[in-house]
Amino acid sequence: MSKAKRMSTMMETRKDAQKYLKKGEKKPKAKPVSRSFKAGLQFPVGRIHRHLREGKYANRVGAGAPVYMAAVLEYLTAELLELAGNAAIDNKKQRILPRHVQLAIKSDDELGKLLDGVTIHEGGVIPFIHEALRPKKKEGSEKN
């Protein structure tokens, strides 16, 4: 298709679109798209941006910072929920309890290191018996 023909087709399309509009009426605006949708995230980028601005962490907050932070928070949440869900299934439960979250955090090395000083309400304790407190094996009781 030649350039002139393409231009005339474009002009006709614009005229056709303007035919259906009433006099003085503007074209309908495009539907607004959230930054979370653009980034492919579930966590709210706009809300995180607002909290970063209002929190006085810095004088200015870049446009990419809340997107990155939302992505990191979403990843950590998904990882924790997956491990807690596995812990719930191991305990034959349908619902994730604080105990399952606690077990998930303590069983994973990286999450355990990240959330070392965090206390989970109703999480319980991780069973551990120190080696010095365990009963010693007798030498004569071993069979060869």
MARVEX-734484 format. One record per atom (N, C-alpha, C, CB): residue number from 1; chain; x, y, z. Coordinates in Angstrom, 2 decimals. Glycine has a CB too. Layout:
<rec NUM,'A',<X,Y,Z>>
...
This chain:
<rec 1,'A',<0.85,-1.17,0.00>>
<rec 1,'A',<0.00,0.00,0.00>>
<rec 1,'A',<0.90,1.24,0.00>>
<rec 1,'A',<-0.97,0.00,1.23>>
<rec 2,'A',<0.58,2.16,-0.86>>
<rec 2,'A',<1.41,3.35,-0.97>>
<rec 2,'A',<1.16,4.28,0.21>>
<rec 2,'A',<1.15,4.07,-2.30>>
<rec 3,'A',<2.09,5.20,0.38>>
<rec 3,'A',<1.99,6.12,1.50>>
<rec 3,'A',<0.77,7.03,1.37>>
<rec 3,'A',<3.26,6.97,1.59>>
<rec 4,'A',<0.48,7.48,0.16>>
<rec 4,'A',<-0.67,8.36,-0.07>>
<rec 4,'A',<-1.97,7.63,0.24>>
<rec 4,'A',<-0.68,8.88,-1.52>>
<rec 5,'A',<-2.04,6.37,-0.16>>
<rec 5,'A',<-3.26,5.59,0.08>>
<rec 5,'A',<-3.46,5.35,1.58>>
<rec 5,'A',<-3.20,4.23,-0.68>>
<rec 6,'A',<-2.35,5.07,2.29>>
<rec 6,'A',<-2.43,4.88,3.74>>
<rec 6,'A',<-2.91,6.15,4.43>>
<rec 6,'A',<-1.07,4.46,4.31>>
<rec 7,'A',<-2.39,7.29,3.99>>
<rec 7,'A',<-2.79,8.57,4.59>>
<rec 7,'A',<-4.27,8.83,4.36>>
<rec 7,'A',<-1.95,9.73,4.01>>
<rec 8,'A',<-4.76,8.55,3.14>>
<rec 8,'A',<-6.18,8.78,2.87>>
<rec 8,'A',<-7.05,7.83,3.69>>
<rec 8,'A',<-6.48,8.60,1.36>>
<rec 9,'A',<-6.59,6.60,3.88>>
<rec 9,'A',<-7.34,5.64,4.71>>
<rec 9,'A',<-7.40,6.11,6.15>>
<rec 9,'A',<-6.70,4.24,4.64>>
<rec 10,'A',<-6.27,6.64,6.65>>
<rec 10,'A',<-6.25,7.16,8.03>>
<rec 10,'A',<-7.19,8.34,8.18>>
<rec 10,'A',<-4.83,7.57,8.42>>
<rec 11,'A',<-7.22,9.22,7.18>>
<rec 11,'A',<-8.10,10.39,7.25>>
<rec 11,'A',<-9.57,9.97,7.24>>
<rec 11,'A',<-7.81,11.34,6.07>>
<rec 12,'A',<-9.90,8.96,6.42>>
<rec 12,'A',<-11.28,8.47,6.37>>
<rec 12,'A',<-11.68,7.86,7.71>>
<rec 12,'A',<-11.45,7.44,5.25>>
<rec 13,'A',<-10.76,7.13,8.32>>
<rec 13,'A',<-11.04,6.51,9.62>>
<rec 13,'A',<-11.31,7.57,10.67>>
<rec 13,'A',<-9.87,5.61,10.05>>
<rec 14,'A',<-10.54,8.64,10.65>>
<rec 14,'A',<-10.75,9.72,11.62>>
<rec 14,'A',<-12.10,10.39,11.39>>
<rec 14,'A',<-9.61,10.76,11.52>>
<rec 15,'A',<-12.44,10.61,10.11>>
<rec 15,'A',<-13.73,11.23,9.80>>
<rec 15,'A',<-14.88,10.34,10.24>>
<rec 15,'A',<-13.84,11.53,8.31>>
<rec 16,'A',<-14.73,9.02,10.02>>
<rec 16,'A',<-15.77,8.09,10.45>>
<rec 16,'A',<-15.95,8.13,11.96>>
<rec 16,'A',<-15.44,6.66,10.00>>
<rec 17,'A',<-14.84,8.20,12.68>>
<rec 17,'A',<-14.91,8.25,14.14>>
<rec 17,'A',<-15.57,9.54,14.60>>
<rec 17,'A',<-13.51,8.11,14.76>>
<rec 18,'A',<-15.28,10.64,13.92>>
<rec 18,'A',<-15.85,11.93,14.31>>
<rec 18,'A',<-17.33,12.03,13.96>>
<rec 18,'A',<-15.08,13.06,13.65>>
<rec 19,'A',<-17.78,11.23,12.96>>
<rec 19,'A',<-19.18,11.24,12.58>>
<rec 19,'A',<-20.09,10.83,13.73>>
<rec 19,'A',<-19.41,10.31,11.40>>
<rec 20,'A',<-19.63,9.87,14.52>>
<rec 20,'A',<-20.46,9.32,15.58>>
<rec 20,'A',<-20.45,10.17,16.85>>
<rec 20,'A',<-20.00,7.93,15.91>>
<rec 21,'A',<-19.55,11.14,16.91>>
<rec 21,'A',<-19.51,12.03,18.06>>
<rec 21,'A',<-20.45,13.21,17.83>>
<rec 21,'A',<-18.07,12.52,18.33>>
<rec 22,'A',<-21.12,13.63,18.87>>
<rec 22,'A',<-21.99,14.80,18.77>>
<rec 22,'A',<-21.13,16.06,18.74>>
<rec 22,'A',<-23.00,14.85,19.94>>
<rec 23,'A',<-21.73,17.14,18.35>>
<rec 23,'A',<-20.99,18.39,18.25>>
<rec 23,'A',<-20.53,18.83,19.64>>
<rec 23,'A',<-21.86,19.49,17.59>>
<rec 24,'A',<-19.25,19.12,19.77>>
<rec 24,'A',<-18.68,19.56,21.04>>
<rec 24,'A',<-18.32,18.41,21.97>>
<rec 24,'A',<-19.65,20.47,21.73>>
<rec 25,'A',<-18.63,17.18,21.57>>
<rec 25,'A',<-18.33,16.02,22.42>>
<rec 25,'A',<-16.90,15.55,22.14>>
<rec 25,'A',<-19.34,14.87,22.18>>
<rec 26,'A',<-16.20,15.19,23.19>>
<rec 26,'A',<-14.83,14.73,23.05>>
<rec 26,'A',<-14.81,13.21,22.94>>
<rec 26,'A',<-13.97,15.20,24.24>>
<rec 27,'A',<-13.68,12.70,22.46>>
<rec 27,'A',<-13.52,11.25,22.37>>
<rec 27,'A',<-13.50,10.68,23.78>>
<rec 27,'A',<-12.22,10.88,21.60>>
<rec 28,'A',<-14.01,9.47,23.95>>
<rec 28,'A',<-13.97,8.87,25.29>>
<rec 28,'A',<-12.53,8.60,25.71>>
<rec 28,'A',<-14.79,7.55,25.31>>
<rec 29,'A',<-12.26,8.87,26.99>>
<rec 29,'A',<-10.91,8.67,27.50>>
<rec 29,'A',<-10.64,7.18,27.67>>
<rec 29,'A',<-10.72,9.41,28.84>>
<rec 30,'A',<-9.38,6.84,27.58>>
<rec 30,'A',<-8.98,5.45,27.79>>
<rec 30,'A',<-9.14,5.11,29.27>>
<rec 30,'A',<-7.52,5.21,27.32>>
<rec 31,'A',<-9.43,3.87,29.54>>
<rec 31,'A',<-9.61,3.42,30.91>>
<rec 31,'A',<-8.28,3.52,31.66>>
<rec 31,'A',<-10.16,1.96,30.96>>
<rec 32,'A',<-8.28,4.10,32.85>>
<rec 32,'A',<-7.01,4.22,33.59>>
<rec 32,'A',<-6.46,2.85,33.98>>
<rec 32,'A',<-7.20,5.08,34.85>>
<rec 33,'A',<-5.15,2.72,33.88>>
<rec 33,'A',<-4.48,1.46,34.19>>
<rec 33,'A',<-3.54,1.70,35.37>>
<rec 33,'A',<-3.69,0.90,32.96>>
<rec 34,'A',<-3.64,0.87,36.39>>
<rec 34,'A',<-2.83,1.07,37.59>>
<rec 34,'A',<-1.38,0.66,37.33>>
<rec 34,'A',<-3.40,0.25,38.77>>
<rec 35,'A',<-0.50,1.19,38.15>>
<rec 35,'A',<0.91,0.84,38.03>>
<rec 35,'A',<1.15,-0.61,38.43>>
<rec 35,'A',<1.77,1.76,38.89>>
<rec 36,'A',<0.32,-1.13,39.32>>
<rec 36,'A',<0.43,-2.54,39.69>>
<rec 36,'A',<0.12,-3.42,38.49>>
<rec 36,'A',<-0.52,-2.87,40.86>>
<rec 37,'A',<-0.90,-3.06,37.73>>
<rec 37,'A',<-1.27,-3.83,36.54>>
<rec 37,'A',<-0.16,-3.76,35.49>>
<rec 37,'A',<-2.59,-3.32,35.96>>
<rec 38,'A',<0.40,-2.56,35.31>>
<rec 38,'A',<1.47,-2.40,34.33>>
<rec 38,'A',<2.68,-3.24,34.69>>
<rec 38,'A',<1.88,-0.93,34.22>>
<rec 39,'A',<2.97,-3.35,35.99>>
<rec 39,'A',<4.13,-4.11,36.44>>
<rec 39,'A',<3.81,-5.60,36.59>>
<rec 39,'A',<4.63,-3.56,37.75>>
<rec 40,'A',<2.53,-5.97,36.48>>
<rec 40,'A',<2.15,-7.37,36.63>>
<rec 40,'A',<2.19,-7.83,38.07>>
<rec 40,'A',<3.06,-8.24,35.80>>
<rec 41,'A',<1.85,-6.94,39.00>>
<rec 41,'A',<1.91,-7.26,40.43>>
<rec 41,'A',<0.53,-7.25,41.05>>
<rec 41,'A',<2.82,-6.26,41.15>>
<rec 42,'A',<0.40,-7.93,42.18>>
<rec 42,'A',<-0.83,-7.91,42.95>>
<rec 42,'A',<-0.77,-6.86,44.05>>
<rec 42,'A',<-1.11,-9.29,43.56>>
<rec 43,'A',<0.42,-6.57,44.54>>
<rec 43,'A',<0.57,-5.61,45.62>>
<rec 43,'A',<0.41,-4.18,45.09>>
<rec 43,'A',<1.95,-5.78,46.31>>
<rec 44,'A',<-0.14,-3.27,45.90>>
<rec 44,'A',<-0.46,-1.92,45.41>>
<rec 44,'A',<0.77,-1.00,45.34>>
<rec 44,'A',<-1.50,-1.29,46.31>>
<rec 45,'A',<1.19,-0.70,44.12>>
<rec 45,'A',<2.36,0.15,43.91>>
<rec 45,'A',<2.06,1.58,44.37>>
<rec 45,'A',<2.80,0.14,42.43>>
<rec 46,'A',<0.87,2.08,44.06>>
<rec 46,'A',<0.51,3.45,44.43>>
<rec 46,'A',<0.48,3.66,45.93>>
<rec 46,'A',<-0.84,3.80,43.86>>
<rec 47,'A',<-0.05,2.69,46.65>>
<rec 47,'A',<-0.12,2.81,48.11>>
<rec 47,'A',<1.27,2.76,48.72>>
<rec 47,'A',<-1.00,1.69,48.70>>
<rec 48,'A',<2.14,1.89,48.20>>
<rec 48,'A',<3.51,1.81,48.71>>
<rec 48,'A',<4.24,3.12,48.42>>
<rec 48,'A',<4.27,0.61,48.07>>
<rec 49,'A',<4.01,3.70,47.23>>
<rec 49,'A',<4.62,4.99,46.90>>
<rec 49,'A',<4.17,6.07,47.88>>
<rec 49,'A',<4.28,5.40,45.45>>
<rec 50,'A',<2.87,6.08,48.19>>
<rec 50,'A',<2.35,7.06,49.14>>
<rec 50,'A',<2.99,6.89,50.51>>
<rec 50,'A',<0.81,6.94,49.25>>
<rec 51,'A',<3.12,5.65,50.97>>
<rec 51,'A',<3.73,5.41,52.28>>
<rec 51,'A',<5.21,5.81,52.30>>
<rec 51,'A',<3.58,3.94,52.68>>
<rec 52,'A',<5.90,5.59,51.19>>
<rec 52,'A',<7.30,6.00,51.12>>
<rec 52,'A',<7.42,7.53,51.18>>
<rec 52,'A',<7.96,5.47,49.84>>
<rec 53,'A',<6.51,8.23,50.51>>
<rec 53,'A',<6.55,9.69,50.52>>
<rec 53,'A',<6.18,10.24,51.90>>
<rec 53,'A',<5.61,10.27,49.46>>
<rec 54,'A',<5.12,9.70,52.49>>
<rec 54,'A',<4.65,10.22,53.78>>
<rec 54,'A',<5.53,9.80,54.94>>
<rec 54,'A',<3.23,9.76,54.02>>
<rec 55,'A',<6.30,8.74,54.76>>
<rec 55,'A',<7.14,8.23,55.84>>
<rec 55,'A',<8.39,9.04,56.09>>
<rec 55,'A',<7.52,6.83,55.55>>
<rec 56,'A',<8.69,9.99,55.24>>
<rec 56,'A',<9.87,10.86,55.38>>
<rec 56,'A',<11.16,10.04,55.40>>
<rec 56,'A',<9.76,11.70,56.65>>
<rec 57,'A',<11.20,8.99,54.57>>
<rec 57,'A',<12.44,8.22,54.46>>
<rec 57,'A',<13.46,8.97,53.63>>
<rec 57,'A',<12.16,6.84,53.84>>
<rec 58,'A',<12.96,9.78,52.68>>
<rec 58,'A',<13.83,10.60,51.85>>
<rec 58,'A',<13.00,11.79,51.36>>
<rec 58,'A',<14.42,9.78,50.64>>
<rec 59,'A',<13.70,12.83,50.89>>
<rec 59,'A',<12.99,14.00,50.38>>
<rec 59,'A',<12.22,13.67,49.11>>
<rec 59,'A',<13.98,15.13,50.11>>
<rec 60,'A',<12.80,12.80,48.28>>
<rec 60,'A',<12.17,12.44,47.01>>
<rec 60,'A',<12.18,10.93,46.85>>
<rec 60,'A',<12.89,13.12,45.81>>
<rec 61,'A',<11.17,10.42,46.17>>
<rec 61,'A',<11.07,8.98,45.92>>
<rec 61,'A',<10.94,8.79,44.41>>
<rec 61,'A',<9.85,8.33,46.69>>
<rec 62,'A',<11.83,7.99,43.83>>
<rec 62,'A',<11.79,7.74,42.39>>
<rec 62,'A',<10.58,6.91,41.99>>
<rec 62,'A',<13.05,7.05,41.95>>
<rec 63,'A',<10.29,6.90,40.69>>
<rec 63,'A',<9.12,6.18,40.19>>
<rec 63,'A',<9.31,4.67,40.25>>
<rec 63,'A',<8.81,6.61,38.77>>
<rec 64,'A',<10.55,4.20,40.15>>
<rec 64,'A',<10.80,2.76,40.14>>
<rec 64,'A',<10.90,2.14,41.51>>
<rec 64,'A',<12.04,2.48,39.39>>
<rec 65,'A',<11.15,2.95,42.53>>
<rec 65,'A',<11.35,2.42,43.89>>
<rec 65,'A',<10.12,1.70,44.43>>
<rec 65,'A',<11.73,3.55,44.83>>
<rec 66,'A',<8.92,2.27,44.35>>
<rec 66,'A',<7.77,1.55,44.88>>
<rec 66,'A',<7.42,0.30,44.08>>
<rec 66,'A',<6.57,2.46,44.93>>
<rec 67,'A',<7.72,0.29,42.79>>
<rec 67,'A',<7.47,-0.90,41.97>>
<rec 67,'A',<8.37,-2.03,42.42>>
<rec 67,'A',<7.69,-0.59,40.46>>
<rec 68,'A',<9.65,-1.72,42.61>>
<rec 68,'A',<10.61,-2.72,43.06>>
<rec 68,'A',<10.26,-3.23,44.45>>
<rec 68,'A',<12.05,-2.14,43.05>>
<rec 69,'A',<9.89,-2.32,45.33>>
<rec 69,'A',<9.54,-2.70,46.70>>
<rec 69,'A',<8.29,-3.58,46.71>>
<rec 69,'A',<9.32,-1.46,47.57>>
<rec 70,'A',<7.30,-3.25,45.90>>
<rec 70,'A',<6.09,-4.07,45.82>>
<rec 70,'A',<6.42,-5.46,45.29>>
<rec 70,'A',<5.04,-3.39,44.92>>
<rec 71,'A',<7.32,-5.53,44.31>>
<rec 71,'A',<7.71,-6.83,43.76>>
<rec 71,'A',<8.42,-7.68,44.80>>
<rec 71,'A',<8.60,-6.64,42.54>>
<rec 72,'A',<9.30,-7.07,45.58>>
<rec 72,'A',<10.02,-7.81,46.63>>
<rec 72,'A',<9.06,-8.30,47.70>>
<rec 72,'A',<11.12,-6.92,47.26>>
<rec 73,'A',<8.15,-7.42,48.14>>
<rec 73,'A',<7.18,-7.82,49.16>>
<rec 73,'A',<6.27,-8.94,48.66>>
<rec 73,'A',<6.34,-6.61,49.59>>
<rec 74,'A',<5.87,-8.85,47.40>>
<rec 74,'A',<5.01,-9.89,46.83>>
<rec 74,'A',<5.75,-11.22,46.76>>
<rec 74,'A',<4.51,-9.47,45.44>>
<rec 75,'A',<7.02,-11.18,46.36>>
<rec 75,'A',<7.81,-12.41,46.28>>
<rec 75,'A',<7.98,-13.06,47.65>>
<rec 75,'A',<9.18,-12.13,45.66>>
<rec 76,'A',<8.34,-12.24,48.66>>
<rec 76,'A',<8.53,-12.78,50.00>>
<rec 76,'A',<7.23,-13.36,50.56>>
<rec 76,'A',<9.07,-11.69,50.94>>
<rec 77,'A',<6.13,-12.69,50.31>>
<rec 77,'A',<4.83,-13.17,50.78>>
<rec 77,'A',<4.47,-14.49,50.12>>
<rec 77,'A',<3.74,-12.13,50.52>>
<rec 78,'A',<4.69,-14.58,48.80>>
<rec 78,'A',<4.37,-15.82,48.08>>
<rec 78,'A',<5.24,-16.97,48.59>>
<rec 78,'A',<4.58,-15.63,46.57>>
<rec 79,'A',<6.51,-16.69,48.83>>
<rec 79,'A',<7.42,-17.72,49.33>>
<rec 79,'A',<6.99,-18.21,50.71>>
<rec 79,'A',<8.87,-17.18,49.39>>
<rec 80,'A',<6.66,-17.27,51.59>>
<rec 80,'A',<6.24,-17.62,52.95>>
<rec 80,'A',<4.93,-18.39,52.94>>
<rec 80,'A',<6.11,-16.36,53.81>>
<rec 81,'A',<3.98,-17.96,52.10>>
<rec 81,'A',<2.69,-18.65,52.04>>
<rec 81,'A',<2.84,-20.06,51.47>>
<rec 81,'A',<1.71,-17.86,51.19>>
<rec 82,'A',<3.73,-20.24,50.52>>
<rec 82,'A',<3.95,-21.58,49.98>>
<rec 82,'A',<4.51,-22.51,51.04>>
<rec 82,'A',<4.90,-21.52,48.77>>
<rec 83,'A',<5.51,-22.04,51.78>>
<rec 83,'A',<6.11,-22.88,52.83>>
<rec 83,'A',<5.13,-23.13,53.97>>
<rec 83,'A',<7.38,-22.22,53.38>>
<rec 84,'A',<4.35,-22.12,54.34>>
<rec 84,'A',<3.35,-22.29,55.40>>
<rec 84,'A',<2.24,-23.23,54.95>>
<rec 84,'A',<2.76,-20.93,55.81>>
<rec 85,'A',<1.86,-23.16,53.68>>
<rec 85,'A',<0.86,-24.09,53.15>>
<rec 85,'A',<1.35,-25.52,53.17>>
<rec 85,'A',<0.48,-23.70,51.74>>
<rec 86,'A',<2.63,-25.72,52.84>>
<rec 86,'A',<3.21,-27.06,52.92>>
<rec 86,'A',<3.23,-27.57,54.36>>
<rec 86,'A',<4.63,-27.07,52.35>>
<rec 87,'A',<3.53,-26.67,55.31>>
<rec 87,'A',<3.53,-27.06,56.73>>
<rec 87,'A',<2.11,-27.42,57.18>>
<rec 87,'A',<4.09,-25.92,57.61>>
<rec 88,'A',<1.11,-26.71,56.69>>
<rec 88,'A',<-0.28,-27.02,57.03>>
<rec 88,'A',<-0.68,-28.39,56.47>>
<rec 88,'A',<-1.23,-25.93,56.50>>
<rec 89,'A',<-0.27,-28.66,55.24>>
<rec 89,'A',<-0.58,-29.96,54.63>>
<rec 89,'A',<0.11,-31.08,55.39>>
<rec 89,'A',<-0.16,-29.98,53.15>>
<rec 90,'A',<1.36,-30.85,55.82>>
<rec 90,'A',<2.09,-31.86,56.60>>
<rec 90,'A',<1.38,-32.18,57.90>>
<rec 90,'A',<3.52,-31.39,56.89>>
<rec 91,'A',<0.72,-31.18,58.49>>
<rec 91,'A',<-0.02,-31.38,59.74>>
<rec 91,'A',<-1.48,-31.76,59.49>>
<rec 91,'A',<0.04,-30.12,60.59>>
<rec 92,'A',<-1.81,-32.08,58.24>>
<rec 92,'A',<-3.16,-32.51,57.85>>
<rec 92,'A',<-4.22,-31.46,58.18>>
<rec 92,'A',<-3.52,-33.82,58.53>>
<rec 93,'A',<-3.90,-30.20,57.91>>
<rec 93,'A',<-4.83,-29.09,58.15>>
<rec 93,'A',<-5.15,-28.41,56.83>>
<rec 93,'A',<-4.24,-28.07,59.17>>
<rec 94,'A',<-6.34,-27.84,56.75>>
<rec 94,'A',<-6.77,-27.12,55.55>>
<rec 94,'A',<-6.47,-25.63,55.65>>
<rec 94,'A',<-8.26,-27.34,55.32>>
<rec 95,'A',<-6.25,-25.15,56.85>>
<rec 95,'A',<-6.09,-23.71,57.10>>
<rec 95,'A',<-4.67,-23.44,57.62>>
<rec 95,'A',<-7.15,-23.20,58.12>>
<rec 96,'A',<-4.07,-22.35,57.13>>
<rec 96,'A',<-2.74,-21.96,57.61>>
<rec 96,'A',<-2.90,-21.25,58.94>>
<rec 96,'A',<-2.01,-21.04,56.57>>
<rec 97,'A',<-2.23,-21.76,59.95>>
<rec 97,'A',<-2.26,-21.18,61.29>>
<rec 97,'A',<-0.95,-20.45,61.56>>
<rec 97,'A',<-2.51,-22.28,62.37>>
<rec 98,'A',<-0.91,-19.60,62.60>>
<rec 98,'A',<0.36,-18.95,62.95>>
<rec 98,'A',<1.47,-19.96,63.24>>
<rec 98,'A',<0.16,-18.05,64.16>>
<rec 99,'A',<1.11,-21.11,63.75>>
<rec 99,'A',<2.10,-22.17,64.01>>
<rec 99,'A',<2.76,-22.61,62.71>>
<rec 99,'A',<1.43,-23.38,64.71>>
<rec 100,'A',<1.97,-22.72,61.64>>
<rec 100,'A',<2.52,-23.14,60.35>>
<rec 100,'A',<3.45,-22.07,59.78>>
<rec 100,'A',<1.39,-23.44,59.36>>
<rec 101,'A',<3.11,-20.80,60.00>>
<rec 101,'A',<3.98,-19.71,59.55>>
<rec 101,'A',<5.30,-19.76,60.31>>
<rec 101,'A',<3.28,-18.32,59.76>>
<rec 102,'A',<5.21,-20.00,61.62>>
<rec 102,'A',<6.42,-20.10,62.45>>
<rec 102,'A',<7.30,-21.26,61.99>>
<rec 102,'A',<6.03,-20.28,63.94>>
<rec 103,'A',<6.69,-22.41,61.75>>
<rec 103,'A',<7.45,-23.57,61.29>>
<rec 103,'A',<8.08,-23.31,59.92>>
<rec 103,'A',<6.55,-24.81,61.22>>
<rec 104,'A',<7.36,-22.62,59.05>>
<rec 104,'A',<7.89,-22.31,57.72>>
<rec 104,'A',<9.10,-21.39,57.81>>
<rec 104,'A',<6.80,-21.67,56.85>>
<rec 105,'A',<9.02,-20.38,58.67>>
<rec 105,'A',<10.12,-19.43,58.81>>
<rec 105,'A',<11.35,-20.11,59.39>>
<rec 105,'A',<9.70,-18.24,59.70>>
<rec 106,'A',<11.16,-20.89,60.44>>
<rec 106,'A',<12.30,-21.50,61.11>>
<rec 106,'A',<12.92,-22.64,60.30>>
<rec 106,'A',<11.89,-22.00,62.47>>
<rec 107,'A',<12.13,-23.29,59.45>>
<rec 107,'A',<12.67,-24.41,58.68>>
<rec 107,'A',<13.48,-23.93,57.47>>
<rec 107,'A',<11.54,-25.33,58.21>>
<rec 108,'A',<13.20,-22.74,56.98>>
<rec 108,'A',<13.93,-22.19,55.83>>
<rec 108,'A',<15.10,-21.36,56.33>>
<rec 108,'A',<12.98,-21.34,54.93>>
<rec 109,'A',<16.29,-21.64,55.80>>
<rec 109,'A',<17.49,-20.95,56.28>>
<rec 109,'A',<17.45,-19.45,55.99>>
<rec 109,'A',<18.73,-21.56,55.63>>
<rec 110,'A',<17.11,-19.08,54.76>>
<rec 110,'A',<17.15,-17.67,54.38>>
<rec 110,'A',<16.06,-16.86,55.07>>
<rec 110,'A',<17.02,-17.53,52.87>>
<rec 111,'A',<14.83,-17.40,55.12>>
<rec 111,'A',<13.76,-16.70,55.82>>
<rec 111,'A',<14.04,-16.64,57.31>>
<rec 111,'A',<12.40,-17.38,55.56>>
<rec 112,'A',<14.63,-17.69,57.85>>
<rec 112,'A',<14.98,-17.71,59.27>>
<rec 112,'A',<15.99,-16.63,59.61>>
<rec 112,'A',<15.53,-19.07,59.66>>
<rec 113,'A',<16.96,-16.43,58.71>>
<rec 113,'A',<17.96,-15.39,58.93>>
<rec 113,'A',<17.35,-14.00,58.79>>
<rec 113,'A',<19.14,-15.56,57.95>>
<rec 114,'A',<16.45,-13.83,57.80>>
<rec 114,'A',<15.82,-12.53,57.57>>
<rec 114,'A',<14.90,-12.15,58.73>>
<rec 114,'A',<15.02,-12.56,56.26>>
<rec 115,'A',<14.14,-13.10,59.23>>
<rec 115,'A',<13.15,-12.84,60.28>>
<rec 115,'A',<13.60,-13.42,61.62>>
<rec 115,'A',<11.79,-13.44,59.89>>
<rec 116,'A',<14.89,-13.26,61.91>>
<rec 116,'A',<15.46,-13.85,63.12>>
<rec 116,'A',<14.88,-13.25,64.40>>
<rec 116,'A',<16.96,-13.67,63.12>>
<rec 117,'A',<14.72,-11.95,64.46>>
<rec 117,'A',<14.24,-11.31,65.68>>
<rec 117,'A',<12.74,-11.13,65.73>>
<rec 117,'A',<14.90,-9.99,65.83>>
<rec 118,'A',<12.00,-11.73,64.81>>
<rec 118,'A',<10.55,-11.54,64.73>>
<rec 118,'A',<9.85,-12.58,65.60>>
<rec 118,'A',<10.06,-11.65,63.27>>
<rec 119,'A',<8.86,-12.11,66.36>>
<rec 119,'A',<8.05,-13.01,67.18>>
<rec 119,'A',<6.69,-13.16,66.51>>
<rec 119,'A',<7.89,-12.48,68.63>>
<rec 120,'A',<6.30,-14.40,66.25>>
<rec 120,'A',<4.99,-14.69,65.65>>
<rec 120,'A',<4.04,-15.02,66.79>>
<rec 120,'A',<5.07,-15.87,64.61>>
<rec 121,'A',<2.97,-14.24,66.92>>
<rec 121,'A',<1.97,-14.47,67.97>>
<rec 121,'A',<1.31,-15.82,67.75>>
<rec 121,'A',<0.92,-13.33,67.98>>
<rec 122,'A',<1.19,-16.62,68.80>>
<rec 122,'A',<0.61,-17.96,68.76>>
<rec 122,'A',<1.42,-18.90,67.87>>
<rec 122,'A',<-0.83,-17.89,68.26>>
<rec 123,'A',<2.70,-18.59,67.67>>
<rec 123,'A',<3.53,-19.42,66.80>>
<rec 123,'A',<4.13,-20.61,67.50>>
<rec 123,'A',<4.63,-18.60,66.22>>
<rec 124,'A',<4.23,-20.57,68.82>>
<rec 124,'A',<4.83,-21.68,69.54>>
<rec 124,'A',<6.35,-21.65,69.44>>
<rec 124,'A',<4.30,-23.01,69.02>>
<rec 125,'A',<6.96,-22.74,69.88>>
<rec 125,'A',<8.41,-22.85,69.86>>
<rec 125,'A',<8.81,-24.00,68.95>>
<rec 125,'A',<8.99,-23.04,71.28>>
<rec 126,'A',<10.04,-23.95,68.48>>
<rec 126,'A',<10.58,-25.01,67.65>>
<rec 126,'A',<11.21,-26.05,68.58>>
<rec 126,'A',<11.61,-24.47,66.61>>
<rec 127,'A',<10.82,-27.31,68.47>>
<rec 127,'A',<11.38,-28.33,69.36>>
<rec 127,'A',<12.88,-28.51,69.11>>
<rec 127,'A',<10.65,-29.67,69.16>>
<rec 128,'A',<13.64,-28.44,70.19>>
<rec 128,'A',<15.08,-28.61,70.09>>
<rec 128,'A',<15.60,-29.06,71.45>>
<rec 128,'A',<15.79,-27.30,69.63>>
<rec 129,'A',<16.36,-30.15,71.46>>
<rec 129,'A',<17.02,-30.63,72.68>>
<rec 129,'A',<18.52,-30.59,72.43>>
<rec 129,'A',<16.53,-32.09,73.07>>
<rec 130,'A',<19.22,-29.89,73.29>>
<rec 130,'A',<20.67,-29.76,73.15>>
<rec 130,'A',<21.32,-31.13,73.35>>
<rec 130,'A',<21.23,-28.73,74.16>>
<rec 131,'A',<22.42,-31.35,72.64>>
<rec 131,'A',<23.12,-32.64,72.70>>
<rec 131,'A',<23.58,-32.99,74.11>>
<rec 131,'A',<24.32,-32.62,71.77>>
<rec 132,'A',<23.97,-32.00,74.90>>
<rec 132,'A',<24.46,-32.27,76.25>>
<rec 132,'A',<23.34,-32.79,77.16>>
<rec 132,'A',<25.08,-31.01,76.86>>
<rec 133,'A',<22.10,-32.48,76.84>>
<rec 133,'A',<20.98,-32.90,77.67>>
<rec 133,'A',<20.40,-34.25,77.26>>
<rec 133,'A',<19.90,-31.85,77.62>>
<rec 134,'A',<20.80,-34.77,76.12>>
<rec 134,'A',<20.27,-36.06,75.66>>
<rec 134,'A',<20.92,-37.19,76.45>>
<rec 134,'A',<20.52,-36.24,74.15>>
<rec 135,'A',<20.18,-38.27,76.65>>
<rec 135,'A',<20.77,-39.41,77.38>>
<rec 135,'A',<21.91,-40.03,76.58>>
<rec 135,'A',<19.69,-40.48,77.69>>
<rec 136,'A',<22.96,-40.41,77.31>>
<rec 136,'A',<24.14,-40.99,76.66>>
<rec 136,'A',<23.89,-42.47,76.40>>
<rec 136,'A',<25.41,-40.79,77.53>>
<rec 137,'A',<24.40,-42.94,75.25>>
<rec 137,'A',<24.26,-44.35,74.91>>
<rec 137,'A',<25.28,-45.16,75.69>>
<rec 137,'A',<24.43,-44.57,73.38>>
<rec 138,'A',<24.88,-46.33,76.16>>
<rec 138,'A',<25.80,-47.22,76.87>>
<rec 138,'A',<26.59,-48.03,75.86>>
<rec 138,'A',<25.04,-48.15,77.84>>
<rec 139,'A',<27.85,-48.29,76.18>>
<rec 139,'A',<28.72,-49.01,75.26>>
<rec 139,'A',<28.33,-50.48,75.15>>
<rec 139,'A',<30.17,-48.90,75.71>>
<rec 140,'A',<27.85,-51.10,76.21>>
<rec 140,'A',<27.53,-52.52,76.22>>
<rec 140,'A',<26.24,-52.86,75.51>>
<rec 140,'A',<27.46,-53.02,77.61>>
<rec 141,'A',<25.37,-51.93,75.30>>
<rec 141,'A',<24.07,-52.22,74.71>>
<rec 141,'A',<24.11,-52.32,73.18>>
<rec 141,'A',<23.07,-51.17,75.11>>
<rec 142,'A',<25.21,-51.92,72.56>>
<rec 142,'A',<25.32,-51.99,71.10>>
<rec 142,'A',<25.58,-53.43,70.69>>
<rec 142,'A',<26.45,-51.07,70.58>>
<rec 143,'A',<24.86,-53.88,69.67>>
<rec 143,'A',<25.04,-55.24,69.16>>
<rec 143,'A',<25.84,-55.19,67.88>>
<rec 143,'A',<23.67,-55.93,68.92>>
<rec 144,'A',<26.78,-56.14,67.72>>
<rec 144,'A',<27.61,-56.22,66.51>>
<rec 144,'A',<27.19,-57.35,65.63>>
<rec 144,'A',<29.07,-56.39,66.87>>
